[in-house]
Amino acid sequence: MRKELPGTYTELKNGDFEIKARTSQGEIIQYSLKEKDLILDVDYVDKQGRSRQGRVFLKPVVAQVWRVDTLLPSDLHLYYLASLNCYSGLQTEDLIAKAKSANEQEINQFLRENIIPTGHWSIIEHRGPSFLIEGISRACSHQFVRHRLLSFSQQSQRYVDSVAPSKLEKEEMIFPFVIPPSIRAQPDLIKEFLSGLKESLKRYYFLRANNVFPEDARFLLPNATATRLVVSGNRRVWLELIPKRTCGRAQWEIDIVISEIARQLWEEMPVVFQQAGPPCSGEKCNQGKRSCGLPLKKPLSAFFNDPVYPHDKLIFGAR
């Protein structure tokens, strides 16, 4: 089932990015985004009060989904992963490896000292099919958290200050962000998109360099900012969510993520998820005049191994 194109972004040795995109007519186009267009030089003040300049690399990303409750040895390890995700800037593979390799004594001490006495108990809600999702925008995560029967632990923009000025003294920073497919397919619009993104980040750094707290400076961070979250729900909750967010009227990004979650759940338990999909995959569309006009007429599972997916073209259309 194709939602994002394979190799949407390929980082080249010279720092450029090769981009694949699908136009509204279904044509696949390919072009390069130059490294210089993804570099942001920012002014900041170091610990000695001296004016300095650092460099931030903007990195376009697409969503990735990990089924984590089956990767980890116990619920305790899942709680630990959810906690680390909120407060850690580790790369996802390193984050999962740290949670997986921790022993029970280490986790108990962490929870006893950092989580239980502070009342941050939401992490102990995680159980059952649980997923770590990275590379989605803040816009998408706000769609996600509307599903109140799910449990969430999201990377914090208050505590994970991955673009802190103080870190610029040690390394060049990476700022992951999401480009919508409709913009991705129009190379002439990419520079305008990046210009707006850079302007927001420049102002963000200006505030941080003037000792504004991350929780306040983040008001300038755009919705394109990539985030990472751990989300859990029992199988009934997922079964009821899938039709809502894989409908052709759903926002493209959450549609992609939920479709992938549906695929993983179907592989694990096909008897439950065999017929899962939007209303148009079984009966008729329930959107009335708002219908996308492209009924699936088959459950999602029928498309998981099919490179042609009818709703792909809606990424650019009447959602």
Secondary structure, DSSP 8 states (H G I E B T S, - for coil): --SS-TTSEEE-TTS-EEEEEE-TTS-EEEEEE-GGGGEEEEEEE-TTS-EEEEEEEEEE---EEEE-TTTSSSHHHHHHHHHHHHH----HHHHHHHHHH--HHHHHHHIIIIITTTT-GGGGG--SSEEEEEEEEHHHHHHHTT-TTSEEEE--TTT--TT-GGGGGTS-EEEEE---HHHHT-HHHHHHHHHHHHHHHHHHHHHHHTT--HHHHGGGS-TTBEEEEEEE--HHHHHHHHHHHSSTTS-HHHHHHHHHHHHHHHHH-HHHHTT-S-GGGTS--S-GGG--S----S-GGGGTT-S--GGGGGGGS--
